[in-house]
Structure formats: structure tokens, C-alpha cells
Amino acid sequence: MSFVRLPEDAFDVYTVIARPERSFSSSSLGVTGSLKVFTRSSPILRSRDISTGSYIESTSNVSTALADLQNSSLLSSNYYGSAELYLESLDALQESPLYQKSVSVYRFSPIDDFDFDFDPDLTAATSDIISSGYLKKSLLRNSVIPYNRSKYQSLNWGYTNYLSLHFPDGVGPSSSSMVYPASGNAYIPEDEFTIEFFVNPKYTVNSGSEYQAGTIFHASSSFAISIVSGSRVDAYGRPDSFRVLLQLSQSADQSPDSVDLTVANNARVFPGDLSFLSDDLLINQNHWHHVAIRWSPSVNFGTGSFLIDNVVAGVFQIPSASVTRPPEDAEAVFVGARYEGPRTSTNRPGGFFNSNAVSNEGVYDDFSGAFLQPTTFSIQNQFKGELHELRIWNSYRGTDLIFSGSKMGVEISEDLLFYVPPFMYPSSSDRQFIDDSAFKLGVKNGVIGIGSSTPFNEKLAFDIGGQEINLENHTLELVRKVQPRLLFLTASVSEIYAAASISTARDADSILGYDGQTVRRNLSILPCDDGDFYPNFDLLPEDDIFQNDDGAKSGQYVNLKFNSLQELYDASGGTTERIILDETGDPSSNLVTLFDISNIFYGSKIHPKSLEITDTSFTGSNGTLSIRLKDNGRGLLYRADASGSHATWSSVGSAFYEDGIAAITAPYFGKLFGKTDFSINLRGESPIHVQETQVIAPSWSFNSSSNPQYLSLTSSDYANDQSNFVYITTLNLHDENLNVVGRASFSQPIVKRDSDRIMFRLKKDF
């Protein structure tokens, strides 16, 4: 045995960052991906009393069996019977619950714990005291977010005002549409036009089923633009490519399903002679595309063109001075569907803006209530997918302007007739909205309420926790500042009552879920995930709704702390009508979803850009809508559903990597995200510290042994080999007092000749 003093440079300490991948899923089929608290847990481990160390017995008696075994001689006939009884007694012992304990990802909403029980006759509602979920939310908003804002400056209790119109598949009334009043052909180009929009044909049909054309714009006898199927199908035989169909003048009143897609442009006959089709294989399913359609009688002898993602995608020719102006007032532009019905003095599109609609739904009085509600009509060819940046220009736009408009939001100019970005725009309207008193007092016809300028119905939310999106504030047409008639999207209280047939106590969202209008309304706006575009937030007004938690105002960011609601609360000194607000005194939104991820899943922190949260069947969508969220590495969660690039700067919530918390604050997901099922994928960061010690056994040392069995032998059978050798089997590390503080035993002895110089590298993880 020899001693070698180790210099300081013999020690090296470094850290290795391990990034384990974790997946967790919670659904009606069960939970997968839970982790054991003790990684070396086993079902054979039995419960022991911590104080005594003895087994906790249940039906068996281990001590008795052990005593019998100990009292039996090895050669006695009772020995093997006692041994078998002892083993059976051990097997019957209670498994240790400590070693079987597992940890899952905990999902909750601040108002999940508020207990609102509505009587079957809907005459009363009661709530409990402040919930634990609310206290967690309060801690997150008031402490965790301010603390982390020094690292991630965009953290706020809100979301980015970058949105898309969503037309769900098979949800709600098939006759719903967004109808914009167009008295005096306000939205109809006169001589030339350019129509632009971004489209994501998100939904397709099953193999063998016919894809129905989905209409994006329709103005009677003026123009109609629809998405029709292309020639390509996926591996399952479903259409996954699409084309754009333009119908003008009298052709706009024909069903797009009746147009023969195999006929070339300018080869169709009257009345479908003004139907034109874009080129094939340029629009893909679940992918954002910019589409521009332009025409002028003075350009190339009346030649128009389709541009898809700034590439010419088909041309058409119209030898006319004007083709979009109808013989009489078009009166309305329908978005997301096509209007069909006879035009008479008592049945016309302008009738959707009658005096009752003006008073009950707060729509723009564009016709002075001169017409009656149409009775003989149908809404056909509902579009299924997502749209944003809907524009109608009264001019022929050049290629450079179309390119710039495909990358950034536009300015309001004289030739811009129609513009729906859409934004959350505080455009209050006096519509008949769902009021909590309708639930508590049994009112069957709803309540005429004061118009709201917030993203959601805050009275319903702060009273009883109900979720209803204020769709009116997201569909404002910015040129004329006009809201649409949300046809069959008004969320009527009376229809909820008629559909519910309530016989047991239910919470607010369960009751609202009975009404297809409310469900479709709540799904009609989603955060936009188009990463190739940036909106013009300068078009938004200065308003408190855009004030961040740090006091800065920005139209890009929608704040979810309603100062006006706080003022109302303070002035009244609290009111039992506002149940949640009365109990908490906190006017910040509770329509959020929070995920608490134990550090057992990730170690010291979640690795940035690795967090992914998916709701594969968003509540209310009948299983057709899947939402996927990712983090951008800077503490923000963004939507990432479409193929292609995503808007990583557009926040729908926040990720706190060191705390294992994800907060989804966009109210369009609200407290419903992940309610039925969710999955989480992430990579963790677990630092492993390594101390490496380099021990050198110099030549002409370590050449003897104090082992009594040591023999001095030559290292080989050669007669002229006079060197001796030793076997090194163990290294001990000593402190300054020669106490052994570390030991390394080799799997096989190391041979060292007298002249050998050997370096041993010892590594210790901690």
C-alpha cells in the first residue's frame, strides 16, 4: 500500500445537464405517464412501521410464522412447513402505499372549486367560500408573474390580440352566418376590385364522401367566393387540396356545388359563365394561405387573376365595364356562408337589420328599420375552417401592394371598402345577452343588457362562472365601424331553457352547453397561429382593455383585469348579484386553465421550447377541434395547430419553467381547455454534478504489497525479463487525517510493472 498526495489540479468538477423526455396524458380512457414518487418502487416492498421497523401486518401473522420457523430444526419435518407458512405470510402482507404513490399533472381552473348549484326549476344559485383554485391563481398573478417579468418581459394576465374567425365543423345551427349591412352597396366595388383573405381549410370529409363547397363571401347578384375541393387526396382517400371559386353577377346566385370544376375558365355558359376557378394543388388542408383575387376592365383587356401566396394561380377575362354591381342594392354581405332566398318587398337581405334586430341584438341600423325579418330563406354552403384579414378593395391592387399586404396588416384608405382583421375591438352594443338573473330567477326571455366592451360576458363570468364570448366585439368591420348581425349566434336564453329540460342541479356551463348557438358562438373566435403575418395594431383605440399589468397600453395585448368592474364593485360596496366578485374582490379573469407539473417530471426546470400541451377534443366541438399549444422559449405559450410556421410571438398564456406551471389565459379556451382530455410533452433539465479525480501511480512506485500472500514474481516467462509487477485492486481516497472518504474497487485487477506510469480517473456523480 502506498500513499500519493493529490495536488489541486487533480480534481475537476463539472455539470452535465440531462434532458429527460416526459409524456403525460389524461382522458376518459385513463391516465398514462404518471411517475412514481420513489423511482425504485416495487410491489414486493411491504409496509413497515417507521418507529419499530417491523412489518405492518393485516390478515397474516409474520411474527408467529417466523417464530415457528426459528424453533424448527433444519432436519425436522416441521421446518419446511414453517418456512412455507412464513413465505406465504410475507406475501400476504400489505403492499407499501408509500412506494406505490404516483404523481400526475394537475389541471384546474380558479372557479372549478366554486360550487354553484342551480335548482332544477332554476330559481336559486349558491356558492361556497373562496376556493383553493382562486388562491393559487391569485398567487400566480400577483407574485409569480411579477417575479418572472424581469426574465420574460411579455408575461401578463392577458393574451395577444391576434385572432382568426373559426367556422367549426358540425357544431351548432347549420343556418348561422355573419351578416354585414351594406345599404347603398357600401361593400360592393364599382368598376374594379381586389378581394383578399387568409384561409386555412382546416376540415375535410371522410373517404368516399363529397366535399361541400364552403362560401367565404357572398353578396346577392354581386359576388361569391368559395373554397372547393382539389384533385389530391391523402392516404385515407380524403380531399386535402382545395381551389378558390369566384362567382360574379348572376353567377353569384348559383350554388357553388353546381359548378362543373372540370370546365376551363371562360368556357362556361350562361348563367354560370361568370364562374372562375383558381389553379389546383396550391391550397393545402390545415395550412394558412393568402388569397387575392383582382380584376379591372382597364388591365389587360379585362383580364383578372388569382394570386395564392403571391403566385399567379389562374386567370380569367371579363369583357365588361363592371360586373360586381347588382341591378339593385345587394343590402348585405354574408361571411362564412351563402344566402339563398327569393327577393320580394317583404323578403330581402336588408330585413336582417329590422327594428327588432336593432333593439334586441344591437346591430347597426343601416336601413332605419324599413324591412321585416326575412321568412323564406336558407343559409347554405357553410365554410368549415379559419379565416383572417378579410378585405374588399374598390381598386385593382398591384403585385407589390398585395405582397406587402400578405405580410403585414393594412391601413384604412379611401379604396378599402371592407376590413375584418379580426381584432378584439371594444365596440359595445346593446344586445340581448345571457344574464345570470335569467338563471337565478327563471326568466325565460333573456335580459336586455348594457353593451359590453370586453372579450367575454363578464357579468355571467363574475356572477356564476359561465363562459360566453362577446363575438360582437371580435367581428367589427373597421372601415365603417359596423358590427354584423350574428345570425343564429345570439345565444338566446329562451332556447337554452327549451333545450335543457333540466331535472337536476347543474353548473352554468352545463346549462349553456345545451344551446348550439352558444357553443358555436364560443368556438367562432380562436387565437391565430399564422406565423407568416403580423397585424396592424395601430388601428386599435386607446382603451383600458389593452392596459397591461405593468400599466403600459398596447393594442397588441388584451388585459384581463377589468378596472371598470372593480370601480363598480367598490362603489356598491359589494353585491350578492356578483357572486364570485363579491367573494374575491378580484376583477381579473377567472376564465383560465392552469396546469401544475411536479418537478418529478422535469428536475430543476422545464427545458425552454420543449413544452407542448394538447387538447385532442376541445369541449363543445364534438371531437372535431384539436388545440395544440407550445412555448416559445421566452415564457409564452402560443397556438401551433396549422402546418407551416406559427406565430410564436402571439401569446395565449404563460409558461413558468422553474415553477412547472402553465397558465392558459386566452378566454377563447377559457376554463374548458383540457377539461375532457389533455396530453403534455416536455423535456426537463436535471443537472448532474460530476467530480473527476485524476490519481497517478508513478513509475518505480506502487511496486510492493503488504498482503501476506504477496509473492515477488516476474511479469512474464521470458528469462531476460527481470521486472516485477503488482496487482492494483482498490484505490482509497483519504482526507488530511487519512480517513477514507472514497473508495474505488476495480472489476478486475490492474497489472502494474515497476516502470509503468498509470493514471486512474475516478468520477463521482452528485
Secondary structure as GFF3:
##gff-version 3
##sequence-region A 1 766
A	DSSP	three_ten_helix	8	10	.	.	.	ID=ss1
A	DSSP	beta_strand	11	18	.	.	.	ID=ss2
A	DSSP	beta_strand	21	27	.	.	.	ID=ss3
A	DSSP	beta_strand	30	32	.	.	.	ID=ss4
A	DSSP	beta_strand	35	36	.	.	.	ID=ss5
A	DSSP	alpha_helix	62	71	.	.	.	ID=ss6
A	DSSP	alpha_helix	77	91	.	.	.	ID=ss7
A	DSSP	alpha_helix	97	100	.	.	.	ID=ss8
A	DSSP	beta_strand	102	103	.	.	.	ID=ss9
A	DSSP	beta_strand	106	108	.	.	.	ID=ss10
A	DSSP	beta_strand	117	118	.	.	.	ID=ss11
A	DSSP	beta_strand	125	126	.	.	.	ID=ss12
A	DSSP	alpha_helix	132	139	.	.	.	ID=ss13
A	DSSP	pi_helix	140	144	.	.	.	ID=ss14
A	DSSP	alpha_helix	145	148	.	.	.	ID=ss15
A	DSSP	beta_strand	158	160	.	.	.	ID=ss16
A	DSSP	beta_strand	163	167	.	.	.	ID=ss17
A	DSSP	beta_strand	177	182	.	.	.	ID=ss18
A	DSSP	beta_strand	193	200	.	.	.	ID=ss19
A	DSSP	beta_strand	214	219	.	.	.	ID=ss20
A	DSSP	beta_strand	223	229	.	.	.	ID=ss21
A	DSSP	beta_strand	241	248	.	.	.	ID=ss22
A	DSSP	three_ten_helix	249	253	.	.	.	ID=ss23
A	DSSP	three_ten_helix	256	258	.	.	.	ID=ss24
A	DSSP	beta_strand	275	277	.	.	.	ID=ss25
A	DSSP	beta_strand	283	284	.	.	.	ID=ss26
A	DSSP	beta_strand	289	295	.	.	.	ID=ss27
A	DSSP	beta_strand	303	308	.	.	.	ID=ss28
A	DSSP	beta_strand	311	317	.	.	.	ID=ss29
A	DSSP	beta_strand	331	335	.	.	.	ID=ss30
A	DSSP	beta_strand	338	340	.	.	.	ID=ss31
A	DSSP	three_ten_helix	349	353	.	.	.	ID=ss32
A	DSSP	alpha_helix	355	361	.	.	.	ID=ss33
A	DSSP	beta_strand	378	380	.	.	.	ID=ss34
A	DSSP	beta_strand	385	393	.	.	.	ID=ss35
A	DSSP	alpha_helix	399	405	.	.	.	ID=ss36
A	DSSP	beta_strand	416	420	.	.	.	ID=ss37
A	DSSP	beta_strand	432	433	.	.	.	ID=ss38
A	DSSP	alpha_helix	436	440	.	.	.	ID=ss39
A	DSSP	beta_strand	447	448	.	.	.	ID=ss40
A	DSSP	alpha_helix	458	464	.	.	.	ID=ss41
A	DSSP	three_ten_helix	471	474	.	.	.	ID=ss42
A	DSSP	beta_strand	485	487	.	.	.	ID=ss43
A	DSSP	alpha_helix	493	500	.	.	.	ID=ss44
A	DSSP	alpha_helix	508	512	.	.	.	ID=ss45
A	DSSP	alpha_helix	516	523	.	.	.	ID=ss46
A	DSSP	beta_strand	525	527	.	.	.	ID=ss47
A	DSSP	three_ten_helix	537	539	.	.	.	ID=ss48
A	DSSP	three_ten_helix	544	546	.	.	.	ID=ss49
A	DSSP	beta_strand	557	559	.	.	.	ID=ss50
A	DSSP	alpha_helix	563	572	.	.	.	ID=ss51
A	DSSP	alpha_helix	579	584	.	.	.	ID=ss52
A	DSSP	beta_strand	593	596	.	.	.	ID=ss53
A	DSSP	alpha_helix	599	602	.	.	.	ID=ss54
A	DSSP	beta_strand	605	606	.	.	.	ID=ss55
A	DSSP	beta_strand	612	615	.	.	.	ID=ss56
A	DSSP	beta_strand	627	631	.	.	.	ID=ss57
A	DSSP	beta_strand	636	639	.	.	.	ID=ss58
A	DSSP	beta_strand	653	656	.	.	.	ID=ss59
A	DSSP	beta_strand	661	664	.	.	.	ID=ss60
A	DSSP	beta_strand	678	697	.	.	.	ID=ss61
A	DSSP	beta_strand	725	734	.	.	.	ID=ss62
A	DSSP	beta_strand	740	753	.	.	.	ID=ss63
A	DSSP	beta_strand	758	765	.	.	.	ID=ss64
###
